[in-house]
Amino acid sequence: MNYPNKYISIFHIVLLAIICFMIFFSNMSSYPFIDTDETKFVSIAKEMLNYSDWINVKLNGENIYTIPPFFFWITNLFCVLIGKISIVTMRMPISIISLAGVLILYSELKKILTQTYASIITLIFTTCLGILIFSRLATNDMMSLIIFMVTILLSYKVIFTENEKNTIFYWLLIYSLSAISVLCSGLFGFAIIFISILTMHIFAGKLKELFHPKNFLSGIITFLILLCPWFVIMIYKHKLMFIKEYLSIYNFIKYIGIKEFLNVIGLFVISFSPWIFSFLWILGKKSKDIFNSIFSYFKDNSQDKLKEKWKKLKKIDKFASLNTIVFFTSFIFALLYGYKYTYLILFMIFPAACISGKYWYEYIIKHQHGKSIFFATIIPNLILIICSLLGLFGHNILNEWIFQGFSNLLIPLIIIFFVIPVISIFAVILKGRIVPFVANIILMVSLSFVITPSIFNFIAANGGENDLINFAQIAKNDNVKLAAFISSKKHSILYYYDKPVEFLGNSDFEQLKIFLEENPFAYVIVAIKDMSEIEAHEIKYMLLDSGKRYCLIQYMSYDVEMYEDTTEPEIIVY
């Protein structure tokens, strides 16, 4: 009997590894660094290597005190081991950490619950759109999520372990990962972990175990040993400047409001697709029961009574309750500190996947929640079918530049966004319970393997990033000073120029004029839309190169009128 279970487990691990390879590792070098946070983080990592300074975090030659260094340590260590800096070496650490996180998730859930539960939850987590996107970008968002997830999993293990003598090792790991979380994502990551663990222990009636001297003191010592060296060095080198700047981003209740609430909800809905529909549908139907059970559970809130109630719960209900606590803790932090901290949105994916996995398990194995899964499958798949038809008839409906950008994806779009949803809809109508679940997985794997690189390349081309990369490389090859007269700091210029860039902004044309006159050999990147204003301000320039959204100019050191031929052309009669 053990042999079949063993082989099934091996099959699940191999299947997960194949899916992870297609989502995390495929087509890694087929698109440039994306000019959002990715180019910012890789530019910082490159400067850390260029300056041979592994303590200070620098961007464009200036110290940044608000970004912790752990991501750059890991990325640069990998680059040093491989021996070069490239798109692959910068992105590979995140892919490896994502793979490790998925395998740990499966392994730990299999111990807490069952193998089937573990497989369903892990597949849901792995095939979310947010995981698909951020596992492909060299930023600290995915790394922060994996550290957070593994720490919470260890906390689950501690809570579910009856023999408290065997938990000291897990506590040391929890405190160690909490310290690393601060070095990776700042105080936010640690605060969510701490409040989640505290609330879970109160819920389980195990508050005394949390603050047991053996666990607490050894954990705090481990936490400080790992955390303090970098902070002590930074305070010693930069004194009050570091403290002031580092703490400046941790103002309490920074962004909360209706706009931020809608943004957080919207980003979570996108990040947790395609599983978001079943999650929200079932959560909406069960919300009344959930709040009633929580109220009755905490009606008598003494730890002894809570401990007795905890023991009476089924293991799956305990697991769902703990994930509900983690989900709402992450959600509250996302509301307090805003959607701009992407990893706070991503933190919600892990508990949401665990909660969704429970209901998908009950739908597939126990034939429950049929109506909820039916509507949650029909609605999003109809939307995808409409999108595929728009792609098919894009030359008549969509804007020309959008259609041209995706014209090479016409056949894959039809297959992925039409064929798979149609199969999923027919399956859920005919009550083929496992097919809609598998269809979602195939949909996301196909999206990752086939379409994602093209989407990223489309963004880079139409957003003007390819122009910036090209101009930065021209200035680097010509060994000239480079400046940018654009609305925002595009960090892809920094990465590909590989030296400090002067960002002038794009509002003060007199500043541009003075800069060109004082730096006649410098190259300046400007937005094409600003060229008419540049000419209106009578700024002398030479156009060196032009792209889709930006162009490269240099100061014109001579007067064009001096070289104009004003004489009438000579008429030659043959």
N, C-alpha and C positions, 0 to 999 in steps of 0.2 A: 504493500500500500504506500510505502514511503517513496518508492521509485517513481510512480506516476506523478506524485506531488512534486518531486524533485525535478522531473523533466518539464512539468508545466511551469514551474518557477523559472527554469532556464529559458523556456520559450518566451515567457513574459519579459524577461530581462533582455533577450536578444531582440524582441519586437520593439521594446522601448529604445534600445540602442540604435536600431535602424531609423526609427522615427526621429530620435534626437539628432542623428547625423544629418538627416534631410532638412531638419528645421534649423539646427545650430551651426552646421559646418558647410553646407552646400553653397556654392557660388559666393564664397566669402570675399574673394578679391575681384568680383565682377562689377563692382560699383564703387565710386570714390567715397571718402569720408563725407558724411552728411553735415551740411553747415548749420547744425543746431548745436546741441551740447557736445556732440561727438568731436567736431573739429576743435572745440575749446579744450576738451580733455586730452586729446592726442597732442595738441600743441603744448599743453602744460607738461605732459609726459616727455615730449621731445626736448623741451627746454631743460627739464630736470637732468636728462642725459647730457645735453650740450654743456651745461654749467657744471656737471659732475657734483651737483648739490642735491642730496637725497633728503634733506631736512626741510628746506624752504620750497613752497609751492609758488612758482612764478609763471606769469603770462605776459608776453610781450616785454620781458625784462623787469616787470614790476611784481613785488611780493603780493600774494593773495592769501589772506589769513582766514577766510571763511570756508575754504575747501580743504578737507582733511587729505592726508597723503597716501592712505593705504592702497587705493586703486592704482596710483602711479608707481608705487613700490612693486606691486605684483606685475603690472604691465611691463615696466622697464626691466625687471628681473628676467622675464621671459625673453624680451628683446636681446638682453645681454647674453643669455644662454644660447639663443639661436644665432646671434652674431650680426643682426641687422635690424633696422627699423623699417617696417613696411605695413601695408594695410593688413596683411595676414597676421603678422606678429603682434600688431596692436589689438586686433579683434580676437585672436585665438584664446587668450586667457579667459575672456568672458564666456566663450563657447565651452571651454573645458569646465569652468566653474558651473555653468548652467547644466551641463551633462552630469557632473558630480551631484548637484543639488537634486536632480530628478531621480537618480539612482538611490540617493539617501532617502528621499521622500518615499519611494516604493518600498525600500527595505524596512524602514521604521514603521510604516503603516501596516505592513504585513505582520509585524510583531504585535502591534496594538490591536488590529482588527483581523481581517482575513485577507487571503491572497487576492480574491476577486475584488473586494473593496479597494485594496491597495492599487490594483491595476486600473480600475475605473477612475479613481481620484487622480492618480498620476497622469493618466492620459488626458483628462480634462485640464489639469494644470498646464501640461506641456503644450497643448494645442490651442491655448488662448491667443488672441491676436496681440495682446500686450507682450506676452512672452516671445512670440514669433518675431516681433519688431525689435525689442530691446536686447534680446540675446544676440542680435546681429550688429549691435552698435557698441563701440568702444567707449562706454560711459560707466559711471559707478552705480547706475540704477539697478541693473540686473544683479550685480555683485551684492548690493545692499539687500535686495530681496532674498537671495539665497542664504546670506548670513542670518537674516531675520527668520526665515523659514526653518532652518536647521536648529536655531536656538529655541524656537517655539516647540519643535518636534521633541527636543530633549526635555523640555518642560512637561510635555504630555507624558513622556516616558517616566519621569519622576513621579507625576501625579498618579499614574496607573500602577506603579510599582508598590506592592504591599510591604515588602521588606525594606525599611528605611536605611538599614545599614549598608545596602548595596548602592545607594544613590550618591555618595560623596564624589565619585568620579564624574557622574553626570553633572553635578553642581559645578565642579571645577570647569567643565567644558562650557556650561551655560555662562558663567562669569567671564571666561576667556573670550567667547564669541561676543559677549556684550561689549567688552573692551574693544574688540576689533570692529564692532558695529559703530562705535564712536569715531574710530579712526577712518572709517569708510564713509559713513553718512552723517556724522555729527551727533549732537545730543538728541535729535529727533528719533533716530533709530533706537538708541538706548532707552529713551523715555517710553516709546511704544512697547518695547520688550518688557520693561520693568512694570508698567501699569497692567499689561496683559497678564504677566505671571502673578502679580499681586492679586488681581481680580479672580483669576482662575483658582488660586489657592484658597481665597475666601469662599468661593463657590463650592469647592470640594471639602471645605471644613478642615483645611490643612495649613492654616496660617502659622501655627506654631512650628511646623516643619520648615517653612520658608525661612524663618528667623532662628532656626536652631543654631546655637553657637558654633558647632563644628562645621556646618554647611556655610553659614553666613560669614564667619571670620576668615576661614580659608578661602572662600570665594572672593571676598573683598580684597584680600591681600593679593590674590592672583590678578584680579581686575586692575588694581593700582600698579602692579609690577609691569603689566603689559601696556597700560595707558599712559603712565606718568612721564616716561623718558622723553617722548616727543614734545609734550606740553612744557616740561621743565626747560628743555633746550630752547623752545620757541620763546618762552617768557624771558629766559636769560638773554637771548639775542635781541629781542624786540620790545621787551618790557611791557609797559601799559598799552602800547599800540596794538600788540597782538591780542591782549585780553579784550580791549575795547572793540576791535574789529570782529573777533571771533564770536563774542556774545551779542553783537549787534543784530544778528539774524534770528535770534531766539526770543524775540519779544512775544509775550503771551497774547493770544487771540489777535493774530496779525492780519488775517484776511477775511474773517468770517462775515458772511452777508449773503443775500439772495443770489447775487451774480456768482459768487464763489461756490455756493451750494450747487447751482445748476452746472457750473463748469466741472466740479468734482464728480457729480452724477454722470454727466455726459462722457467724461474721460474714462470713468470706470465702465460704463456701458460699452464703449468702444473696445477697451482693453480686455474685457471678459467675453467678448464675442468669440464664437457663436453660442456659448453656453449661457449667456446673460439672459436670454429669453426664458429658458426653463427655470433659471435661478430666481428671477423676479416674479414669474408667474406663480411658482410654488411658494415663494416667500410671502407673496401677497395673500395667497389663500390661507397660509398657515400663520400669518402675523398675529392674528387675534389669539390663537392657541398658544403661540410662543410667549406673548406678553402676559397672558393669564398664568401660564405655568411658571414664568419667572417671578411674578408677583406672589403667587402662592408658595413658591420655593423659598423666597426670602421673608415670608411673613413672620416666621420665627427665626431670627438671624443669629442666634447663638451658634458658635462654632461646633459645639457638640451635636446640636440638632441638625445643622447643615451636613455634618459628617455622616450622620445616620441616614439622612435623605440621599446623600451621594451614594452610599453603599447599596441602596435599594434600586438605583437607576440601572438600566441595561447599559452595557459597555458602549453600544452605538449611540445611545442617547447622551451619555457622558461626553462622548467624542464630539457630537453635534453641538452640545452646550458650550464646550470649551472653544470651539471654532466660532460660534456666535459671539462670544466675548471678544475674541481676537479681531473678528471682522469689524464690530462696532467701535472697538478701541482705535483701530486703524482709520476707520471712517471719520471719527471725531477729530483725530489729528489732521487728517486731510482737510477737513473743514476749517480748523483753527489756523493752519499754516499755508493753505492755498494749493491749488493745482500746479503751481510752478515747480513745486518739489515733486517731480514725477514718481520717485520711488515710494512716496506716501500713498499714491494711487495703486501702485503695483503691490504694495503690502496687502491690499484688500483681496488680491487674486487668490493667494494661498488658502485662507479660510473659506472664501467663496467656493473654491474648487472642492474643498472637503465637504462643505454643506451640500453642494450640488451632487457630489458623488453618492451621498446617502440616498438621495431621491432617485437618481438614475439607477442605482443598485436595486432599489425597491420596485422601480418600473420594469427593469429587465428580468430580475429574478423572481420577484414576488407579485408581479402584475398589478402594481398599485400606481396611482397618480396618472392613469391613462388619459383622462380629459385634459389635465394640465400639460402634459408632454405633447399631446396632440396639437393644441393651439400654439404651444411654444415652438413646435416644429413647422407647422404650416405657415405661420406669419413670416418668419425670417427667410424661409426658402422661397416664398412667393416674391419677396423683395429681391432676392438674388436672381430669380428667373427674369424679373423685369430689368435688372441691371444687365444681364446677358443679352437681352433683346435690344437694349439701348446700345450696347457694344456692337451688335450685329448691324444695326441701322444707324450707326454713329455719324456717318457722313451726312445724314439728313437731319439729325436731331441735335447732336453735340456740337459744341464749338469746334472749329476746324483744328486748332492747335492741340486740343485735348485728344481728338480722334487720331490725329497724326502721331501723337505720342504713344498711342496704344494700338495702332493698326496692326503691328506685328504680333500682337497678342490676341487677335480676333478668334482664332481657332481654340487656343487654350481657355480663353474667357468663356466661350460657348460651352466647352466640355465641363469646366469647373463650376461655372455659375448657372448652368442650365441642366446638364445631364445629371449631376450629383443631386441637386435639389429636387428634381423630378423623381428620382429613385427614392429619395428620403420621404417625400410626400406620399407616394404610393405605398411605401412600406408602413408608415404610421397609420394610414387609412386601413390597410390590410392587417394591422396589428403585428407586424414583424418587428418585435421590440428591440432587437439588437441592431437592426439595420440603420435606423436614424442616428444612433450613437456612433456607429462605425462611419456613417456618411459624413458626420461632422469632422471626424478625425481625418478622413481622406481629403475632405475639402480644405482643411487647414494645411495639411502636409503638401498638397498640390499647390496651394497658394504660395507657400514658402518656397518650394522648389522651383516653380515655373515663373510666377509673376513677381515676387518680391524684388529680385534684382532689377527687373525692368522698371518697376515703380520707383525705386531709389534712383536709377539712372534718369528717369523722366523728371523727377524732382530736381536733380542736380542740373540737368540741361535747361529746363524751363525756368528755374529759379535763378539762373545766372551763375551758379556755382562753377560750372565748367569754364566760364569766362575768367572768374577770379583765379582759378587754379592755373590756367594758361598764362595769364598776365603775371602772376607771382613767379612762375617758372622762368618767364622771359626776363624779368628784373633780376632774378637770381643768376641766370646765365650771363647777363650783361654786367653783373656786379655793380649795380647802381642802387641808390637809395630809393625806397618805395614808400608811397603814402596812399591813403585811400580817402576820397571825398565822397563818402556814402553814409546813409542814414544810420546804419548799425555796424557794430564791429564784427565783420565776417572773419571768423577765426581760421577758415581754410586758407586765407591769404598768409597768415602767420606760419601755418604748418608747411606750406609749399615754398614760401620765400625763405624760411629757416633763419630769419634775422628779425630784429625789432622793426615794426611797421608804425608809421605815424598816422593815426586816425584823425582826420580833420573834421569829421562830421559833414553835413551837407547843407548847412543853413547860412554860413557866413562866407559869401563869395569873395569878400575883400581878403579874408584870411587865406583863401586859395590863391588869390592873385599875389599876395605877399610871399606865400610859400614858394610859388613857382619862380618868382623873381629872385628870391634868396637861394634857391636850390635849382639852378638852371639845368643840371644834368639828371635830376631826379625824375622818376616815372610816377605818375599819379593815376590811380584807378577812379573813374567817375561813372555815375549812372547816366545812361544815354538820355533819360528824360530830363536831366539837368543841363544838357549841352546848350539848349537855347538860352537859358539864363546865363551860362558862362559867356556866350557870345554877346548877350545884352550888356554884360558888365565890362565888355571890351578887354577880356583877358586873352593875352596872346598865348596860343598853344599850337602844338603840332599833334596831329592824330597818328599814333603809332600803330594801333590795332583796334579792332572793334568786334564785339561779340553780340550775343542776343540781348543782354540787358546792360552790359557795362562796356566801357571802352578805356583804352590806355592812352594817356596824353603826356606830353613833355612841353616845357617852356620853349616858346619860339623866340630865339635870341636875335632875330633880324626882322626888319620891317618888310612885309610882302610888297608894299607899294613901290619900294626902291627897285625891286626886280621885275616889276610889270613892264611889258613892252607897250608903250603908248603910241609908237609911230605906226603909220598906216603900212600894211604889208605891201611889199614890192610885187608889181604885176609882171609876170614873165610871159612873153608871147613867143610861142614856138612857131 
